[in-house]
Amino acid sequence: MLARFRLGAVAALSLALGCGGSDLLLPSANQPAAIAVVKGSGQSGVAGGILPDSLVVKITDATNRPVAQVRVAFTPDAGGGRTQPDTAVTDNSGNAAALWILGTQAGSHKVQANVVGSSQVVASFTATISAGTPARFQLVSGEGQTAPAGATLSSSLIVKAVDGQGNPVPGIVVSWSVTGGGSVTPGTSATAGDGTASTQRTLGPAAGPQTAVANAGDIPGSPITFSSTATSGSAGQLSITTQPAATATVGQTLTRQPQVQLRDNLGNPVAQAGIAVTASLGAGAPVGGAVAGQLTQPTDATGLATFTDLTIGGAVGNFTLSFSGANLAAVTSTQIAVTSGAPSATLSGVSASPGTVAIGATSTITVAVRDVLGNPMPGVSVTPAADDPSGTLTPGQGTTGANGTATFSFKGTKVRTYRISAQAGGVAIVQSASVQVTKAPTTTTVNSDNPDPSLVTQPVTVVFTVTAATGAPSGTVTVSDGQVSCSATLSPAGTGQCNIFPISVGNRTITASYAGNDAFAASSGTASHTVSLITTFTSITGAAAPSGNSPSFPTDPVVVSYSVTSVLGTPPGNVTVSDGSVSCTASAAAQQCTLTPTSAGQKTLTATFAAQGSFGASSGTFPYLVVLAPTATLVSPTPNPAASNQDVMISAQVFSQFQAPISGNIVFGDGGSCPSPATTLGTKKVDNTGAASLTVKKNTFSAGNHSIIGCYTGSSVFAPSASPPVGEQITGNN
């Protein structure tokens, strides 16, 4: 903002030119040399308004003194408005001022101040002009578009907000809404920097005029309505405008013929002639049914296809018609109930299933009623009859169902063949059915065979039942296991029992056989049965060492007493007694055997009797404790006392009440306790008398008192022990 010569630069330039001998014209005192902005730059205001602060510049000469009575011109840029005045004269302070009356064009603008007649003494002011209050809300584009129903318009709907000078006004919230269906996206938008807001319009499914409204509140011109037109799409489906008659007679023309309309995929009618529409039976039509007549009709100019001579034949029942065309979604009619005339005596029929039944059992009699075309006839009254009064039909009269049949239950009380006939709607059906009545089948069941398993020759009670679908069978039942048998007469309830005595061991099949009678057929039933070995019971009655040691020690023989019993007394065979490591065997009658445990511990003695002949195996257990034989250990050092330069021999002896230990080691020590002496002197194995000795070399012991101990480590038979300490006096050298 400052345009003036610096005095230092002027002086330097004068000096340089003086030295060169040239003349130089300098700005004289009290002449404009610089212009500076005092205030008024950088303001903001509304288009067409006046900035609150004046634009003030200061004119100074080359010595920086104010210059009065200098004319200054204020010139705005294009669209920036004007100044008042456009030229001002500096006062005694060198200041000149003007008001900036803003223009109508929003944006950043500039005013240039310059000393009149000088293009070098120039200063600039800037200001920002913003749009004023919204004065108009106007439609920009998107009006009057046309598209298929349900489609999105190709062009957005655009509105604009401007102020009184035509400047765009941003930030105005616009709410969008529709009539006639469809949607807008977004439903709310705000005007951008260019003053515009937009949305995308998707038309509703119905053809015809539709509108969208942009509402910006109280701004003049709001709301704005956009009009658009939804057109029908191409034919994509069919609809039935006239349904066929709800009832019809088989083979006769429908009393009301259908009409079918072309429509687009949104359901709007499509006026297009010459499109072929074809009729056919709908899904689920009765078997054998068929539609006849002119099955394909073209659409007229309105898109309507009209049928004139459709008939349904081949079957009766509930039908629908389906209408279809190329690239058209098919449509199905409402239900058509097709009936026929009087029953046919020859095409109708009577059948029985099953054709053979037992006395008291039932056979299903089916009467199929058909018309002269062979179509099933529903709703027809049917009366069946048997050729003998000993046969009964239930119910005595019936009505055919949707499939043209009526069913009855037949039961005969004689062993013979019955003929079944029927009348349908007063017409005697030529065909008849036969039912053969036989003896009633029976079922023989073995209900129980106790006890199971049983022992050889032990009585087994076999309970049986003989049943039939109707009535109570009577007569005799024989029970057999293939070797022995028994018989019993059935009670009135069809039950009975008898005893058999199996004579051999193994898996048997018990068969109960019913012989039958005049009314009931023979039958049999089976059950699996097991004849087992005679049960034995083995137990250990005691265990003790003859030595009297209790508990006993390893290698000390133990006499184990046992007992084996059965319902027949002591069986033949052997018993083996084991402690898990060693065993002994003797006969069951001996009742004892001797085993010698080889290790200490809590033992479980098991006596096992092996199966022998008809006697089964069994076993029993007994707890028995074996402990290591206790020991005692003594040591004796010699000589005692001894000089430090003498060898000392330590003798040890292990004692046991059981026998002399013949295995194990003795650890000799000096001080401390067993099993870990303070100083280990050496280890020796005991001999067969339990003795061991160790020679401690001279100068091993220091002078003074020593505590000699012997630690027996034990073996698989003998327990460890520690000797009492023995003092050893070591003196100086001899």
Residue pairs with C-beta under 8 A, 6 or more apart in sequence:
1 35
1 36
1 37
1 41
1 123
1 124
2 34
2 35
2 36
2 123
3 34
3 35
3 120
3 121
3 122
3 123
4 33
4 34
4 35
4 36
4 60
4 62
4 64
4 121
5 27
5 33
5 34
5 62
7 62
7 63
7 64
10 26
10 27
10 62
13 24
14 24
14 26
17 23
17 24
26 62
27 33
27 61
27 62
28 61
28 62
29 61
29 62
29 63
29 65
30 61
30 65
30 67
31 61
31 62
31 67
32 59
32 60
32 61
32 67
32 70
32 115
32 118
32 121
33 60
33 61
33 62
33 121
34 59
34 60
34 61
34 64
34 121
35 57
35 58
35 59
35 60
35 72
35 113
35 114
35 115
35 121
35 122
35 123
36 57
36 58
36 60
36 123
37 55
37 56
37 57
37 113
37 123
37 124
37 125
38 56
38 57
38 58
38 95
39 53
39 54
39 55
39 56
40 51
40 53
40 54
40 55
40 56
40 100
40 125
41 55
41 124
41 125
41 126
41 127
42 126
42 127
43 51
43 52
43 53
43 100
43 127
43 128
44 127
44 128
44 129
44 130
45 51
45 52
45 102
45 127
45 128
45 129
45 130
46 102
46 129
46 130
46 131
46 132
47 102
47 103
47 104
47 105
47 106
47 129
47 130
47 131
47 132
47 163
47 165
47 167
48 81
48 102
48 103
48 104
48 132
48 164
48 165
49 101
49 102
49 132
50 99
50 100
50 101
50 102
51 99
51 100
51 102
51 127
54 97
54 98
54 99
54 100
55 74
55 83
55 97
55 98
55 99
55 100
55 111
55 113
55 125
56 95
56 96
56 97
57 72
57 95
57 96
57 97
57 113
57 123
58 66
58 90
58 93
58 94
58 95
59 66
59 67
59 70
59 72
59 90
59 94
59 95
59 96
59 115
59 121
60 66
60 67
60 94
61 67
65 94
66 90
66 92
66 93
66 94
66 95
67 90
67 94
68 90
68 91
68 92
68 93
68 94
69 89
69 90
70 89
70 90
70 94
70 96
70 115
70 116
71 87
71 88
71 89
71 115
71 116
71 117
72 87
72 88
72 89
72 90
72 96
72 113
72 114
72 115
72 116
73 86
73 87
73 113
73 114
73 116
74 83
74 85
74 86
74 87
74 88
74 98
74 100
74 111
74 112
74 113
75 83
75 86
75 111
75 112
75 113
75 114
76 82
76 83
76 100
76 103
76 109
76 110
76 111
77 109
77 110
77 111
77 112
78 105
79 103
79 104
79 105
79 107
79 109
80 102
80 103
80 105
80 109
80 110
80 111
80 127
80 129
81 100
81 101
81 102
81 103
81 104
81 109
81 129
82 101
82 103
83 98
83 99
83 100
83 101
83 111
84 98
84 99
84 101
85 98
86 98
87 116
88 96
88 97
88 98
89 96
90 96
96 113
100 111
100 125
100 127
102 109
102 127
102 129
103 109
103 129
104 165
104 166
104 167
105 129
105 165
105 167
106 129
106 130
106 131
106 165
106 167
106 168
107 128
107 129
108 126
108 127
108 128
108 129
109 126
109 127
109 128
109 129
110 124
110 125
110 126
110 127
111 124
111 125
111 127
112 122
112 123
112 124
112 125
113 122
113 123
113 124
113 125
114 121
114 122
114 123
115 121
115 122
130 167
131 162
131 163
131 165
131 167
131 168
131 169
131 170
131 195
132 163
132 164
132 165
132 167
132 169
133 163
133 164
133 169
134 161
134 162
134 163
134 169
134 172
134 216
134 219
135 162
135 163
135 164
135 219
135 220
136 161
136 162
136 219
136 220
136 221
137 159
137 160
137 161
137 172
137 214
137 216
137 219
137 220
137 221
137 222
137 224
138 159
138 160
138 161
138 162
138 221
138 224
139 158
139 159
139 214
139 224
139 226
140 158
140 159
140 160
140 196
141 155
141 156
141 157
141 158
142 153
142 155
142 156
142 157
142 158
142 198
142 201
142 226
143 157
143 226
143 227
144 227
144 228
145 153
145 154
145 155
145 201
145 228
145 229
146 228
146 229
146 230
146 231
147 153
147 154
147 203
147 228
147 229
147 230
147 231
148 203
148 230
148 231
148 232
148 233
148 264
149 203
149 204
149 205
149 206
149 207
149 230
149 231
149 232
149 233
149 264
149 266
149 268
150 182
150 202
150 203
150 204
150 205
150 230
150 233
150 265
150 266
151 202
151 203
151 230
152 200
152 201
152 202
152 203
153 200
153 201
153 202
153 203
153 228
156 198
156 199
156 200
156 201
157 176
157 184
157 198
157 199
157 200
157 201
157 212
157 214
157 226
158 196
158 197
158 198
159 174
159 196
159 197
159 198
159 214
159 216
159 224
160 168
160 191
160 194
160 195
160 196
160 197
161 168
161 169
161 172
161 191
161 195
161 197
161 216
161 219
162 168
162 169
162 195
163 169
167 195
168 191
168 193
168 194
168 195
168 196
169 191
169 195
170 190
170 191
170 192
170 193
170 194
170 195
171 190
171 191
172 190
172 191
172 195
172 197
172 216
172 219
173 188
173 189
173 190
173 216
173 217
174 188
174 189
174 190
174 191
174 197
174 214
174 215
174 216
175 187
175 188
175 214
175 215
175 216
176 184
176 186
176 187
176 188
176 189
176 199
176 212
176 213
176 214
176 215
177 184
177 187
177 212
177 213
177 215
178 184
178 201
178 204
178 210
178 211
178 212
178 213
179 210
179 211
179 212
179 213
180 203
180 204
180 206
180 208
180 209
180 210
180 211
180 230
181 203
181 204
181 205
181 206
181 210
182 201
182 202
182 203
182 204
182 205
182 210
182 230
183 201
183 202
184 199
184 200
184 201
184 202
184 212
185 199
185 200
185 202
186 199
187 199
189 197
189 198
189 199
190 197
191 197
197 214
199 212
199 214
201 212
201 226
201 228
203 210
203 228
203 230
204 210
204 230
205 266
205 267
205 268
206 230
206 266
206 268
207 230
207 231
207 232
207 268
208 229
208 230
209 227
209 228
209 229
209 230
210 227
210 228
210 229
210 230
211 225
211 226
211 227
211 228
212 225
212 226
212 228
213 223
213 224
213 225
213 226
214 222
214 223
214 224
214 226
215 222
215 223
216 222
216 223
232 264
232 268
232 269
232 270
232 271
233 264
233 265
233 266
233 268
233 270
234 264
234 270
235 262
235 263
235 264
235 270
235 272
235 275
235 303
235 325
235 327
235 328
236 263
236 264
236 265
236 327
236 328
236 329
237 263
237 264
237 265
237 267
237 328
237 329
237 331
238 260
238 261
238 262
238 263
238 277
238 323
238 324
238 325
238 328
238 329
238 330
238 331
239 260
239 261
239 263
239 267
239 331
240 258
240 259
240 260
240 261
240 323
240 331
240 333
241 259
241 260
241 261
241 304
242 256
242 257
242 258
242 259
243 256
243 258
243 333
243 334
244 254
244 256
244 257
244 258
244 310
244 321
244 333
244 334
244 336
245 254
245 255
245 256
245 336
246 334
246 335
246 336
246 337
247 336
247 337
247 338
247 339
248 254
248 255
248 311
248 312
248 336
248 337
248 338
248 339
249 338
249 339
249 340
249 341
250 312
250 313
250 314
250 315
250 316
250 338
250 339
250 340
250 371
250 373
250 375
251 311
251 312
251 313
251 373
252 311
253 293
253 309
253 310
253 311
254 310
254 311
254 312
254 336
257 306
257 307
257 308
257 309
257 310
258 279
258 307
258 310
258 321
258 323
258 333
259 304
259 305
259 306
259 307
260 277
260 304
260 305
260 307
260 323
260 331
261 269
261 302
261 303
261 304
261 305
262 269
262 270
262 271
262 272
262 275
262 299
262 303
262 304
262 305
262 328
263 269
263 270
263 303
264 270
265 329
269 302
269 303
270 303
271 301
271 302
271 303
272 299
272 303
273 298
273 299
273 300
273 301
273 303
274 298
274 299
275 298
275 299
275 303
275 305
275 325
275 326
275 328
276 296
276 297
276 298
276 325
276 326
277 296
277 297
277 298
277 299
277 305
277 323
277 324
277 325
277 328
278 295
278 296
278 323
278 324
278 325
279 291
279 293
279 295
279 296
279 307
279 310
279 321
279 322
279 323
280 291
280 295
280 321
280 322
280 323
280 324
281 289
281 290
281 291
281 312
281 319
281 320
281 321
281 322
282 319
282 320
282 321
282 322
282 332
282 333
283 320
283 322
283 332
284 320
285 315
285 317
285 319
285 320
286 315
286 316
286 317
286 318
286 319
286 376
287 315
288 314
288 315
288 374
288 375
289 312
289 313
289 314
289 315
289 317
289 319
289 338
290 312
290 313
290 314
290 315
291 310
291 311
291 312
291 319
291 321
292 310
292 311
292 312
292 313
293 307
293 308
293 309
293 310
293 311
294 307
294 308
294 309
294 310
295 310
297 305
297 306
297 307
297 308
298 305
299 305
300 306
305 323
310 321
312 319
312 336
312 338
313 373
314 373
314 375
315 338
315 375
315 376
316 338
316 339
316 340
316 371
316 375
316 376
316 377
316 378
316 404
317 337
317 338
317 376
317 378
317 402
318 335
318 336
318 337
318 338
318 402
319 335
319 336
319 337
319 338
320 332
320 333
320 334
320 335
320 336
321 332
321 333
321 336
322 330
322 331
322 332
322 333
323 330
323 331
323 332
323 333
324 330
324 331
339 377
339 378
339 379
340 371
340 372
340 373
340 375
340 377
341 371
341 372
342 371
342 372
342 425
342 427
343 369
343 370
343 371
343 377
343 380
343 424
343 425
343 427
343 429
344 370
344 371
344 372
344 374
344 427
345 427
345 428
345 429
345 430
346 430
346 431
347 370
347 371
347 372
347 374
348 367
348 368
348 369
348 370
348 424
348 427
348 429
348 431
349 367
349 368
349 370
349 429
349 431
350 365
350 366
350 367
350 368
350 384
350 420
350 421
350 422
350 429
350 431
350 432
350 433
351 365
351 366
351 368
351 433
352 363
352 364
352 365
352 366
352 410
352 420
352 433
352 434
352 435
353 363
353 364
353 366
354 363
355 363
355 433
355 434
355 435
355 436
356 435
356 436
356 437
356 438
357 363
357 411
357 412
357 435
357 436
357 437
357 438
358 437
358 438
358 439
358 440
358 441
358 468
358 469
358 470
358 521
359 412
359 413
359 414
359 415
359 437
359 438
359 439
359 440
359 470
359 471
359 519
360 411
360 413
360 440
360 468
360 469
360 470
360 471
361 411
361 440
361 469
361 470
362 409
362 410
362 411
363 409
363 410
363 411
363 435
364 407
364 408
364 409
364 410
365 384
365 393
365 407
365 408
365 409
365 410
365 420
365 422
365 433
365 435
366 405
366 406
366 407
367 382
367 384
367 398
367 400
367 405
367 406
367 407
367 408
367 422
367 424
367 429
368 376
368 404
368 405
369 376
369 377
369 380
369 382
369 400
369 404
369 405
369 406
369 424
369 425
370 376
370 377
370 404
371 377
375 404
376 400
376 403
376 404
376 405
377 400
377 404
377 424
377 425
378 400
378 401
378 402
378 403
378 404
379 399
379 400
380 399
380 400
380 404
380 406
380 424
380 425
381 397
381 398
381 399
381 424
381 425
382 397
382 398
382 399
382 400
382 406
382 422
382 423
382 424
383 396
383 397
383 422
383 423
384 393
384 396
384 398
384 408
384 410
384 420
384 421
384 422
385 393
385 420
385 421
385 422
386 392
386 393
386 410
386 412
386 418
386 419
386 420
387 418
387 419
387 420
387 421
388 412
388 414
388 416
388 418
390 412
390 413
390 414
390 416
391 410
391 411
391 412
391 413
391 414
391 418
391 420
391 435
391 437
392 410
392 411
393 408
393 409
393 410
393 420
394 408
394 409
394 410
394 411
395 408
398 406
398 407
398 408
399 406
400 406
400 424
410 418
410 420
410 435
412 418
412 435
412 437
413 437
414 437
415 437
415 438
415 439
415 519
416 436
416 437
417 434
417 435
417 436
417 437
418 434
418 435
418 436
418 437
419 432
419 433
419 434
420 432
420 433
420 434
420 435
421 428
421 429
421 432
422 429
422 432
423 429
438 521
439 516
439 518
439 519
439 520
439 521
440 468
440 469
440 470
440 471
440 473
440 519
440 520
440 521
441 468
441 469
441 520
441 521
441 523
442 466
442 467
442 468
442 473
442 514
442 516
442 520
442 521
442 522
442 523
443 466
443 467
443 468
443 523
443 525
444 464
444 465
444 466
444 477
444 512
444 513
444 514
444 523
444 524
444 525
445 464
445 465
445 466
445 467
445 512
445 525
446 462
446 463
446 464
446 510
446 512
446 525
446 526
446 527
447 463
447 464
447 465
447 495
448 461
448 462
448 463
449 460
449 461
449 462
449 463
449 510
449 527
449 529
450 460
450 461
451 458
451 460
452 460
452 529
452 530
453 529
453 530
453 531
453 532
454 460
454 502
454 529
454 530
454 531
454 532
455 531
455 532
455 533
455 534
455 535
455 567
456 502
456 503
456 504
456 505
456 531
456 533
456 534
456 614
457 501
457 502
457 503
458 501
458 502
459 499
459 500
459 501
460 499
460 500
460 501
460 502
460 510
460 529
461 497
461 498
461 499
462 479
462 486
462 497
462 498
462 499
462 500
462 510
462 512
462 527
463 495
463 496
463 497
464 477
464 479
464 495
464 496
464 497
464 512
464 525
465 494
465 495
466 473
466 475
466 477
466 490
466 494
466 495
466 514
466 520
466 523
467 473
467 494
468 520
471 519
471 520
472 492
472 493
472 494
473 490
473 494
473 514
473 516
473 517
473 520
474 490
474 492
474 494
474 517
474 520
475 489
475 490
475 514
475 515
475 516
475 517
475 520
476 487
476 488
476 489
476 490
476 514
476 515
477 487
477 488
477 489
477 490
477 496
477 512
477 513
477 514
477 515
478 485
478 486
478 487
478 512
478 513
478 515
479 485
479 486
479 487
479 488
479 498
479 500
479 510
479 511
479 512
479 513
480 500
480 510
480 511
480 513
481 500
481 502
481 508
481 509
481 510
481 511
481 529
482 508
482 509
482 511
483 502
483 503
483 504
484 500
484 501
484 502
484 503
485 500
486 498
486 499
486 500
487 498
488 496
488 497
488 498
489 496
490 496
490 514
500 510
502 508
502 529
502 531
504 531
505 531
505 532
505 533
505 614
506 530
506 531
507 528
507 529
507 530
507 531
508 528
508 529
508 530
508 531
509 526
509 527
509 528
509 529
510 526
510 527
510 528
510 529
511 524
511 525
511 526
512 524
512 525
512 526
513 522
513 524
514 522
514 523
514 524
515 522
516 522
516 523
532 616
533 611
533 614
533 615
533 616
533 617
534 566
534 567
534 568
534 571
534 614
534 615
534 616
535 566
535 567
535 616
535 618
536 564
536 565
536 566
536 571
536 609
536 615
536 616
536 617
536 618
537 564
537 565
537 566
537 618
537 620
538 562
538 563
538 564
538 575
538 607
538 608
538 609
538 618
538 619
538 620
539 562
539 563
539 607
539 620
539 622
540 560
540 561
540 562
540 577
540 605
540 606
540 607
540 620
540 621
540 622
541 561
541 562
541 563
542 560
542 561
542 622
543 558
543 559
543 560
543 561
543 605
543 622
543 624
544 550
544 552
544 558
544 559
545 552
545 553
545 556
545 557
545 558
545 559
546 557
546 559
547 556
547 557
547 658
549 556
549 658
551 624
551 625
551 626
551 627
552 558
552 597
552 626
552 627
553 600
553 626
553 627
553 628
553 629
553 658
553 717
554 597
554 598
554 599
554 600
554 626
554 628
554 629
554 716
554 717
555 596
555 597
555 598
555 717
556 596
556 597
556 626
556 658
557 594
557 595
557 596
558 594
558 595
558 596
558 597
558 624
559 592
559 593
559 594
560 577
560 584
560 592
560 593
560 594
560 595
560 605
560 607
560 622
561 591
561 592
562 575
562 577
562 591
562 592
562 593
562 607
562 620
563 591
564 570
564 571
564 573
564 575
564 588
564 609
564 618
566 615
568 615
570 588
570 589
571 588
571 609
571 612
571 613
571 615
572 587
572 588
572 589
572 612
572 613
572 615
573 587
573 588
573 609
573 610
573 611
573 612
573 613
573 615
574 585
574 586
574 587
574 588
574 609
574 610
575 585
575 586
575 587
575 588
575 590
575 593
575 607
575 608
575 609
576 583
576 584
576 585
576 607
576 608
576 610
577 583
577 584
577 585
577 593
577 595
577 605
577 606
577 607
577 608
578 595
578 605
578 606
578 608
579 595
579 597
579 603
579 604
579 605
579 606
579 624
580 603
580 604
580 606
581 597
581 598
581 599
582 595
582 596
582 597
582 598
583 595
584 593
584 594
584 595
585 593
586 592
586 593
588 609
597 603
597 626
598 716
599 626
599 716
600 626
600 627
600 628
600 716
600 717
601 625
601 626
602 623
602 624
602 625
603 623
603 624
603 625
603 626
604 621
604 622
604 623
604 624
605 621
605 622
605 623
605 624
606 619
606 620
606 621
606 622
607 619
607 620
607 621
607 622
608 617
608 618
608 619
609 615
609 617
609 618
609 619
610 617
611 617
627 719
628 714
628 716
628 717
628 718
628 719
629 656
629 657
629 658
629 659
629 661
629 717
629 718
629 719
630 656
630 657
630 719
630 721
631 654
631 655
631 656
631 661
631 712
631 714
631 718
631 719
631 720
631 721
632 654
632 655
632 656
632 721
633 652
633 653
633 654
633 655
633 666
633 710
633 711
633 712
633 721
633 722
633 723
634 652
634 653
634 655
634 710
634 723
634 724
635 650
635 651
635 652
635 668
635 708
635 709
635 710
635 723
635 726
636 650
636 651
636 652
636 726
637 648
637 649
637 650
637 651
637 708
637 726
637 728
638 648
638 649
638 651
639 646
639 648
640 648
640 726
640 727
640 728
640 729
641 728
641 729
641 730
641 731
642 648
642 701
642 728
642 729
642 730
642 731
643 698
643 730
643 731
643 732
643 733
643 734
644 698
644 699
644 701
644 702
644 703
644 730
644 731
644 732
644 733
645 698
645 699
645 733
645 734
646 698
646 734
647 695
647 696
647 697
647 698
648 695
648 696
648 700
648 701
648 728
649 693
649 694
649 695
649 696
650 668
650 681
650 693
650 694
650 695
650 696
650 708
650 710
651 691
651 692
651 693
652 666
652 668
652 684
652 686
652 691
652 692
652 693
652 694
652 710
652 712
652 723
653 689
653 690
653 691
654 660
654 661
654 664
654 666
654 686
654 690
654 691
654 692
654 712
654 718
654 721
655 690
656 690
656 718
658 717
658 718
660 688
660 689
660 690
661 686
661 690
661 712
661 715
661 717
661 718
662 686
662 687
662 688
662 690
663 685
663 686
663 715
663 716
663 717
663 718
664 685
664 686
664 712
664 713
664 714
664 715
664 718
665 683
665 684
665 685
665 686
665 692
665 712
665 713
666 683
666 684
666 685
666 686
666 692
666 694
666 710
666 711
666 712
666 713
667 674
667 675
667 677
667 680
667 682
667 683
667 710
667 711
667 713
668 677
668 680
668 681
668 682
668 683
668 684
668 694
668 696
668 708
668 709
668 710
668 711
669 677
669 678
669 679
669 680
669 681
669 708
669 709
669 710
669 711
670 677
670 678
670 679
670 681
670 701
670 706
670 707
670 708
670 709
671 677
671 678
671 679
671 706
671 707
671 709
672 678
672 679
672 709
673 709
673 722
674 709
674 711
674 720
674 722
674 723
675 711
675 713
675 720
675 722
677 709
677 711
681 694
681 696
681 700
682 694
682 696
684 692
684 693
684 694
685 692
686 692
686 712
701 728
701 730
702 730
703 730
703 731
703 732
704 729
704 730
705 727
705 728
705 729
705 730
706 727
706 728
706 729
706 730
707 725
707 726
707 727
707 728
708 725
708 726
708 727
708 728
709 722
709 723
709 724
709 725
709 726
710 722
710 723
711 720
711 722
711 723
712 718
712 720
712 721
712 722
712 723
713 720
714 720
714 721
